[in-house]
Amino acid sequence: MTVLCNQRRLETGTDMKLIGHRSSNRGGRRGAILAAGAVLAASALALTGCTPTSSGSSNNSSSDSGGDKTITVWHYFSDPNQVKVMTDYKDLFEKNNDGVTVENVYVPYDQLNSKLISAVGAKTGPDVVVFNGADASTLALGGALAPMDDQWNSFADKGQFPDSVVHKLDGKTYAVQGYVNLLGLWYNADILDEIGVTPPKTMDELNAALKKAVDAGHGGITLSGLPQSQGEWQAYPWLSSTGFSYDNPDAGKLEQAFDMIKSWTDSGALTRQAVTWDQTVPFQTFAAGDVAFAENGNWQIGTAKSTAKFNYGVVPLPVGSEGKVYLGGEGEGIGAFSKNPDLAWKYLEETYYSPEGQLIALNDVGSLPARTDAASDTSISSDPLLAAFATTIAENGASYPADAVPPASVADQQLAVGQVWSAVIGGQTAPADAATKLVTQLQPLLEKK
């Protein structure tokens, strides 16, 4: 499936044109695919594990007694369009709740978990936490999230959410995802036309296209090589494309994947600077217009619309039948030591968990709603860019974190993979050595306790 942006939806004032679009009578089918896709994505996200000893401080709530009506929301968003979601939620909630103030607090991605867990020791922290959904077990085990079973079980719209977007540990609910995010292969259609290739459907086609792009003087692909969970998130599709799985880690299959990545950096298709890039910088680099491909997510649709001045599109990552793409997104929960847990829940109910709030995230950044009613909205069925992501959900979607990783090991597993991934991209570790080292590190982490 190949889709390209429509100039009418971009509103950039550039001379862009719709390429590859067919008759509009496919809209109903596409809407059905996307609605089903959101459910399929959600069904891959359940977490199980152990219960932290900390609990919510609901007795401290002052929101209904005329006390402090300020809530703090910690998040890690730096991309302008993702920040806009936070601002739009703030505006929505303050408009609907007189006298309430929402304070959005940015904490860098690689510092959020440690700051949250450090705050537990001082019995402080935010009212609302917006975090990498895969870290639900880490934060709950660290005592940073309050159980919210009472609120969730009494939520009138609970039935709109598949059970698997509800993050539970030892039977207690700690967070719910308002939307689903995943990776695709963005491409610069102008560069592909110049070098005479079509959007790749296989790894062989991708590798051939990268060579042609580099030979023509362009960058090949952008992605994140950070030595932490963002790196692991972006590494997994490529690692699994060769048959690697956390169920049975195989050093030989890992080496094949690392050999491919090394070939990209050796040829110049992938810059070694990627080891310093989070997921925002690679897409900004792609949107500048001189790179053929970007491994990045549906949340970049807003950035593409506002900044790209070339024809572009998205196809599923060409990772084959064995390749897997994580189905992720942010989890939202109540801080364990919130001063206003009731008001914090109301904020979540009226923003992340409401149809209006989920469509804000869709329209601002392209995140797929978790609610089944919001997922069937016509604004989704009419957007061709989202179809590639829906295809990936159905064909290559995988649990995030992987089911084979015990909840208590998630943080260490992501760090181990991210560090080795980064070392291969940076040229510090040879593929064979990297594969052996990583399997050795993973084996004790994957043992069921």
C-alpha positions as MATLAB code, in Angstrom:
seq = 'MTVLCNQRRLETGTDMKLIGHRSSNRGGRRGAILAAGAVLAASALALTGCTPTSSGSSNNSSSDSGGDKTITVWHYFSDPNQVKVMTDYKDLFEKNNDGVTVENVYVPYDQLNSKLISAVGAKTGPDVVVFNGADASTLALGGALAPMDDQWNSFADKGQFPDSVVHKLDGKTYAVQGYVNLLGLWYNADILDEIGVTPPKTMDELNAALKKAVDAGHGGITLSGLPQSQGEWQAYPWLSSTGFSYDNPDAGKLEQAFDMIKSWTDSGALTRQAVTWDQTVPFQTFAAGDVAFAENGNWQIGTAKSTAKFNYGVVPLPVGSEGKVYLGGEGEGIGAFSKNPDLAWKYLEETYYSPEGQLIALNDVGSLPARTDAASDTSISSDPLLAAFATTIAENGASYPADAVPPASVADQQLAVGQVWSAVIGGQTAPADAATKLVTQLQPLLEKK';
ca = [
       0.000    0.000    0.000;
       1.437    3.334   -1.066;
      -0.018    6.620    0.113;
       1.103   10.181   -0.430;
       0.069   13.421    1.168;
      -2.727   15.534   -0.235;
      -1.924   19.213   -0.705;
      -5.391   20.178    0.494;
      -4.639   18.593    3.861;
      -1.138   20.047    4.143;
      -1.968   23.725    3.911;
       1.721   24.531    3.519;
       1.390   26.751    0.475;
       3.909   24.631   -1.386;
       3.452   23.154   -4.805;
       2.612   19.653   -3.621;
       0.383   17.217   -5.423;
      -1.485   14.060   -4.572;
       0.186   11.041   -6.118;
      -1.063    7.470   -6.068;
      -4.559    8.433   -4.909;
      -7.407    6.387   -6.301;
     -11.161    6.853   -6.295;
     -12.799    7.921   -3.049;
     -15.135    4.923   -2.959;
     -12.501    3.094   -0.930;
     -13.063    5.421    2.031;
     -15.580    3.166    3.764;
     -13.315    0.154    3.566;
     -10.331    2.179    4.756;
     -12.363    3.448    7.686;
     -13.249   -0.104    8.619;
      -9.610   -1.104    8.411;
      -8.576    1.770   10.639;
     -11.303    1.182   13.188;
     -10.358   -2.458   13.363;
      -6.715   -1.452   13.385;
      -7.070    0.589   16.531;
      -8.668   -2.377   18.282;
      -6.001   -4.736   16.980;
      -3.316   -2.361   18.174;
      -4.898   -2.131   21.568;
      -5.189   -5.904   21.892;
      -1.419   -6.265   21.768;
      -0.606   -3.967   24.668;
      -1.626   -5.738   27.903;
       0.825   -5.839   30.786;
       0.883   -8.168   33.780;
       3.131   -8.225   36.770;
       3.579   -7.373   40.442;
       1.973   -4.778   42.657;
       3.918   -1.823   44.040;
       3.493   -1.066   47.710;
       2.591    2.592   47.149;
      -1.008    3.624   46.603;
      -2.862    6.777   45.632;
      -3.477    9.528   48.140;
      -7.157   10.045   47.362;
      -7.855   11.305   50.874;
      -5.783   14.381   50.070;
      -8.114   15.581   47.348;
      -9.176   19.183   47.741;
     -10.765   19.692   44.340;
     -14.308   19.418   45.709;
     -13.768   21.425   48.891;
     -12.724   24.781   47.503;
      -9.025   24.125   47.998;
      -6.205   24.170   45.479;
      -7.511   23.584   41.979;
      -4.169   23.247   40.235;
      -3.004   19.970   38.730;
       0.449   19.250   37.366;
       0.940   17.028   34.334;
       4.393   15.593   33.692;
       5.244   14.642   30.105;
       8.302   14.238   27.873;
       7.108   15.857   24.636;
       9.432   18.275   22.840;
       8.000   18.046   19.315;
       5.882   21.177   18.717;
       2.854   19.234   17.520;
       2.931   16.898   20.520;
       3.331   19.902   22.805;
       0.261   21.358   21.092;
      -1.746   18.327   22.214;
      -0.794   19.111   25.812;
      -1.727   22.763   25.349;
      -5.030   21.879   23.689;
      -5.861   19.519   26.561;
      -5.001   22.245   29.075;
      -7.237   24.733   27.255;
     -10.086   22.211   26.960;
     -10.030   21.254   30.627;
      -9.658   24.798   31.947;
     -12.522   25.982   29.719;
     -14.832   23.273   31.039;
     -13.785   23.642   34.693;
     -13.925   27.166   36.116;
     -11.063   28.106   38.379;
      -8.917   25.090   37.499;
      -5.323   25.516   36.349;
      -3.371   22.844   34.477;
       0.405   23.100   34.658;
       2.161   21.058   31.956;
       5.683   20.204   33.047;
       8.228   18.981   30.501;
      10.707   16.371   31.732;
      13.205   14.953   29.192;
      12.344   11.428   28.091;
      15.489    9.870   29.551;
      14.892   11.545   32.921;
      11.161   11.051   33.424;
      11.180    7.615   35.044;
      14.069    8.378   37.384;
      12.526   11.681   38.479;
       9.180   10.021   39.112;
      10.685    7.247   41.194;
      12.943    9.679   43.049;
       9.861   11.738   43.924;
       8.341    8.676   45.567;
      10.973    8.839   48.299;
       9.862   12.372   49.138;
       6.178   11.424   48.822;
       5.676   14.018   46.139;
       5.315   14.181   42.362;
       2.798   15.151   39.681;
      -0.955   14.728   39.673;
      -0.978   13.206   36.178;
       1.782   11.230   34.464;
       2.043   10.840   30.677;
       4.723    8.229   29.999;
       5.940    5.566   27.611;
       3.253    2.897   27.923;
       5.853    0.140   28.019;
       7.147    1.591   31.291;
       3.892    1.018   33.175;
       5.319   -1.950   35.042;
       8.526   -0.088   35.908;
       6.662    2.914   37.302;
       4.067    0.856   39.145;
       6.706   -1.364   40.712;
       8.589    1.793   41.715;
       5.528    3.190   43.458;
       5.143    6.195   41.157;
       1.591    5.450   39.967;
      -1.600    5.264   42.022;
      -4.038    2.410   41.397;
      -7.147    3.838   39.755;
      -9.514    0.889   39.825;
     -12.321    2.808   41.530;
     -12.274    5.554   38.905;
     -11.866    3.217   35.956;
     -14.513    0.732   37.033;
     -17.064    3.524   37.464;
     -16.156    5.215   34.157;
     -19.275    5.229   31.961;
     -17.263    4.858   28.741;
     -15.026    2.045   29.976;
     -16.589   -0.303   27.414;
     -15.210    1.783   24.544;
     -11.664    0.691   25.469;
     -10.357   -2.803   24.736;
      -9.089   -4.402   27.924;
      -5.555   -4.541   26.600;
      -5.011   -0.755   26.560;
      -5.644   -0.897   30.274;
      -2.304   -1.415   32.021;
      -2.670   -3.699   35.026;
      -0.267   -5.234   37.486;
      -1.394   -7.948   39.868;
      -4.990   -7.212   38.944;
      -4.816   -3.476   39.724;
      -5.259   -0.766   37.093;
      -2.458    1.806   36.936;
      -2.843    3.469   33.524;
      -4.865    3.506   30.326;
      -3.743    4.501   26.834;
      -5.805    7.080   25.026;
      -4.243    6.290   21.656;
      -1.898    3.937   19.788;
       1.370    4.837   18.046;
       3.603    2.756   15.798;
       6.392    3.030   13.238;
       6.218    3.112    9.449;
       8.597    3.883    6.580;
       8.228    7.495    5.490;
       9.650    8.304    2.069;
      10.526   11.358   -0.003;
       8.655   10.727   -3.243;
      10.648   13.347   -5.142;
      13.922   11.587   -4.359;
      12.438    8.190   -5.208;
      11.260    9.548   -8.560;
      14.707   10.983   -9.208;
      16.495    7.688   -8.562;
      13.857    5.602  -10.320;
      12.532    3.421   -7.505;
       9.141    2.772   -5.975;
       8.438    2.610   -2.242;
      10.017   -0.654   -1.055;
       7.968   -3.673   -0.054;
      10.889   -5.924    0.878;
      14.222   -5.535    2.628;
      16.049   -6.235   -0.641;
      14.157   -3.410   -2.302;
      14.916   -1.075    0.611;
      18.633   -1.858    0.530;
      18.744   -1.306   -3.229;
      16.925    2.015   -2.851;
      19.321    3.146   -0.131;
      22.277    2.482   -2.408;
      20.728    4.471   -5.241;
      19.883    7.363   -2.941;
      23.444    7.551   -1.615;
      24.902    7.252   -5.118;
      22.744   10.216   -6.126;
      24.128   12.299   -3.270;
      21.204   12.002   -0.849;
      20.909   10.639    2.646;
      19.457    7.158    2.857;
      17.489    6.785    6.063;
      17.029    8.453    9.442;
      16.225    6.713   12.709;
      17.069    6.848   16.405;
      20.188    5.127   17.704;
      19.927    6.337   21.283;
      21.304    3.824   23.807;
      18.037    3.440   25.705;
      14.393    2.488   25.209;
      13.835    4.745   22.190;
      16.680    2.947   20.448;
      15.212   -0.454   21.342;
      11.787    0.632   20.056;
      13.296    1.563   16.687;
      15.665   -1.401   16.567;
      13.083   -4.145   17.072;
      11.531   -4.119   13.567;
      14.958   -4.520   11.933;
      16.151   -7.120   14.451;
      12.996   -9.184   14.101;
      13.110   -8.967   10.292;
      15.868  -11.592   10.354;
      13.879  -13.857   12.675;
      15.162  -12.619   16.044;
      12.682  -13.031   18.895;
      12.777  -12.477   22.641;
      11.074  -15.843   23.027;
      14.270  -17.568   21.906;
      17.149  -15.096   21.382;
      19.452  -16.284   18.614;
      22.851  -14.626   18.206;
      23.124  -15.692   14.572;
      19.902  -13.941   13.606;
      20.915  -10.870   15.579;
      24.244  -10.769   13.777;
      22.459  -10.758   10.404;
      20.459   -7.708   11.445;
      23.495   -5.910   12.835;
      25.438   -6.673    9.635;
      22.710   -4.919    7.667;
      22.792   -1.866    9.928;
      26.586   -1.740    9.669;
      26.290   -1.796    5.877;
      24.045    1.262    6.111;
      26.499    3.228    8.214;
      29.520    2.066    6.164;
      27.881    3.278    2.952;
      26.691    6.555    4.438;
      23.029    5.660    4.081;
      22.680    6.063    7.851;
      24.702    8.683    9.670;
      26.495    7.674   12.850;
      25.088   10.844   14.388;
      21.918    8.807   14.874;
      23.365    7.590   18.180;
      22.586   11.045   19.614;
      19.120   11.390   18.078;
      15.828   10.859   19.808;
      12.840   10.209   17.547;
      12.200   13.909   16.925;
      15.536   14.813   15.315;
      15.500   12.041   12.665;
      12.136   13.207   11.384;
      13.178   16.841   11.365;
      16.194   15.769    9.312;
      13.963   13.828    6.912;
      11.525   16.756    6.649;
      14.384   19.029    5.582;
      14.147   17.250    2.233;
      17.462   15.548    1.409;
      16.928   12.063    2.866;
      15.058    9.302    1.058;
      13.530    7.483    4.035;
      12.714    7.812    7.723;
      11.742    5.117   10.184;
       9.246    7.047   12.266;
       5.700    7.102   13.507;
       2.162    8.208   12.846;
       2.629   10.958   15.432;
       4.830   12.779   12.897;
       1.935   13.444   10.531;
       1.471   16.901   12.008;
       5.156   17.721   11.580;
       5.083   16.473    7.988;
       2.087   18.662    7.187;
       3.638   21.753    8.696;
       7.249   21.468    7.557;
       7.786   19.135    4.575;
       7.993   20.990    1.277;
       8.135   17.928   -0.968;
       5.910   15.031   -1.948;
       6.020   12.334    0.690;
       4.273    9.155    1.703;
       4.262    6.254    4.110;
       4.405    2.501    3.596;
       4.648   -0.287    6.160;
       8.200   -1.085    7.244;
       9.265   -3.797    4.744;
      10.271   -6.283    7.438;
       8.619   -9.356    5.935;
       6.389  -11.902    7.598;
       8.742  -12.435   10.540;
       9.329   -8.764   11.264;
       7.425   -7.145   14.100;
       6.524   -3.525   14.809;
       5.728   -2.515   18.356;
       2.265   -1.119   19.031;
       2.895    1.566   21.587;
       1.867    4.986   22.696;
       1.759    6.909   25.924;
       0.109    5.606   29.045;
      -1.708    8.051   31.281;
      -2.077    7.602   35.014;
      -2.427    9.375   38.345;
       0.679   10.144   40.371;
       0.972    8.088   43.543;
       1.212   11.224   45.669;
      -1.145   13.486   43.766;
      -2.589   16.276   45.887;
      -5.729   16.257   43.738;
      -6.338   12.674   42.545;
     -10.048   13.261   41.919;
      -9.301   16.309   39.789;
      -6.491   14.374   38.087;
      -8.952   11.642   37.144;
     -11.429   14.214   35.845;
      -8.664   15.664   33.675;
      -7.931   12.231   32.187;
     -11.625   11.510   31.700;
     -12.230   14.763   29.822;
      -9.038   14.774   27.730;
      -7.164   11.544   26.955;
     -10.139    9.264   27.524;
     -12.872   11.326   25.830;
     -13.854   11.182   22.139;
     -13.065   14.891   21.795;
      -9.667   14.481   23.417;
      -8.703   11.499   21.300;
      -9.607   13.363   18.129;
      -7.405   16.260   19.301;
      -4.437   13.862   19.428;
      -5.410   12.467   16.027;
      -5.711   15.879   14.387;
      -2.639   17.417   16.018;
      -0.185   14.559   15.523;
      -1.928   11.579   13.879;
      -2.217    9.274   16.891;
      -4.773    6.491   16.398;
      -7.587    6.606   18.981;
      -7.946    3.716   21.409;
     -11.697    4.243   21.769;
     -13.688    2.214   19.265;
     -16.141    5.059   18.644;
     -13.401    7.628   18.022;
     -11.492    5.172   15.806;
     -14.427    5.092   13.389;
     -14.544    8.876   12.973;
     -14.646   10.100    9.381;
     -11.512   12.179    9.939;
      -9.638    8.874   10.088;
     -11.300    7.148    7.162;
     -10.628   10.173    4.928;
      -6.877   10.332    5.655;
      -4.798    8.145    3.319;
      -1.597    8.498    5.327;
      -3.034    6.518    8.235;
      -3.847    3.520    6.048;
      -0.234    2.336    5.973;
      -0.123    2.300    9.759;
      -3.405    0.391    9.928;
      -1.945   -2.212    7.557;
       1.059   -2.613    9.840;
      -1.186   -3.079   12.868;
      -2.965   -5.939   11.145;
       0.059   -7.636    9.580;
       3.090   -6.966   11.799;
       1.813   -5.498   15.050;
       3.478   -6.757   18.236;
       3.021   -6.297   21.975;
       5.040   -3.518   23.568;
       6.972   -4.546   25.544;
       7.341   -8.037   24.133;
       5.294  -10.661   25.957;
       8.415  -12.724   26.632;
       9.937   -9.973   28.812;
       8.986  -10.216   32.508;
       7.578   -6.889   33.822;
      10.396   -6.488   36.337;
      12.978   -6.847   33.536;
      11.487   -4.435   30.987;
      13.659   -1.439   31.831;
      16.888   -3.476   31.871;
      15.962   -5.325   28.672;
      15.254   -2.100   26.806;
      18.469   -0.540   28.058;
      20.563   -3.574   27.082;
      19.189   -3.663   23.546;
      19.361    0.100   23.140;
      22.998    0.227   24.199;
      24.108   -2.539   21.851;
      22.046   -1.093   18.996;
      23.720    2.267   19.534;
      27.189    0.688   19.692;
      26.666   -1.019   16.327;
      25.439    2.191   14.679;
      28.292    4.161   16.196;
      30.865    1.631   15.038;
      32.107    0.792   18.531;
      31.096   -2.883   18.411;
      31.318   -5.372   15.534;
      28.059   -7.164   14.612;
      29.204  -10.610   15.760;
      30.447   -9.303   19.099;
      27.319   -7.218   19.559;
      25.054  -10.203   18.935;
      26.926  -12.445   21.374;
      27.029   -9.753   24.042;
      23.341   -8.960   23.753;
      22.149  -12.561   23.935;
      24.329  -13.069   27.020;
      22.757  -10.019   28.645;
      19.214  -10.994   27.690;
      19.230  -14.570   28.943;
      18.983  -13.808   32.690;
      16.565  -10.927   32.067;
      14.135  -13.171   30.205;
      14.035  -15.876   32.844;
      10.628  -16.199   34.449;
      10.933  -15.687   38.190;
];
